[in-house]
Every structure is written in C-alpha cells, then in structure tokens.
Amino acid sequence: QHITPRRQKFHSLRPCRPTTFTLADGGGSGARSYEAREAGVVHEMAATGVPLNISVAHVPGLTKQLLSVPTLDERGYTVTFGGGRCTISRDGRVVATGTLGLNRLYGLDVAGRQA
C-alpha cells in the first residue's frame, strides 16, 4: 500500500480500518511502527505530463512518502530500475519516472520538482 505523512496532499480523505506499517528506520536503529487511520486519493502531476491519481494511506509521523512496488505490480504497472533511474509503465506507456537520491531511495519525478 502507498503511504504518506502529508495530509495536505489528499484530494479526498476518509476514515479506514486502522493498519499498522512497520518500516526500517533510516537512522539504523532497527524498525519502527506507524499506524494509518485514514486513506484517500492523492493527485500528482508526473514529470512525464501524466496525471497520477493514487490511492494512499495517511500515516502521520513518517518522514517520506512511499510508493509500494508490489501494489503497482498488482494494479497492472511495470516498474524497472537501472542506472539510478526508475520507470513506471502501464500498457507499454511510461507514466512516471523516479531518480535515485543520496538517501538510497527513489524520488518520484513530479512536474516542477521531485516528490
């Protein structure tokens, strides 16, 4: 499931069944758990010019937004990695790209900036 701490990013938001996410702590101290109690739709304009309407869980306390590669795969997308780039395609059409950052995470390239 895709997750974000940024409540202001949501076009629509509704209560959901509480879900716990356990993520690696980037500080090297192991794992940390976070809880989502709301979910909704986030709209982003990819740098490719394709509008993205993404179902996302709101997870307060996170420091990053995360797209789930398995969720993208289940929804019919193909995700490829190589050369410090990530490409998200559907039906042979590139819908979004990402760039590998210094933090070893891929940032989604959105219109005018990196998410």
ZIWOTA-V361079 format. One record per run of one state. SS is the DSSP state (H for helix, E for strand, C for the rest). FROM is the first residue (numbers start at 0). LEN is the number of residues. If there is no record, write none. Layout:
BEGIN
ss=SS from=FROM len=LEN
ss=SS from=FROM len=LEN
END
This chain:
BEGIN
ss=C from=0 len=1
ss=E from=1 len=3
ss=C from=4 len=2
ss=H from=6 len=3
ss=E from=9 len=15
ss=C from=24 len=6
ss=E from=30 len=16
ss=C from=46 len=4
ss=E from=50 len=8
ss=C from=58 len=7
ss=E from=65 len=1
ss=C from=66 len=2
ss=H from=68 len=6
ss=C from=74 len=3
ss=E from=77 len=5
ss=C from=82 len=2
ss=E from=84 len=6
ss=C from=90 len=2
ss=E from=92 len=8
ss=C from=100 len=5
ss=E from=105 len=5
ss=C from=110 len=2
ss=E from=112 len=2
ss=C from=114 len=1
END
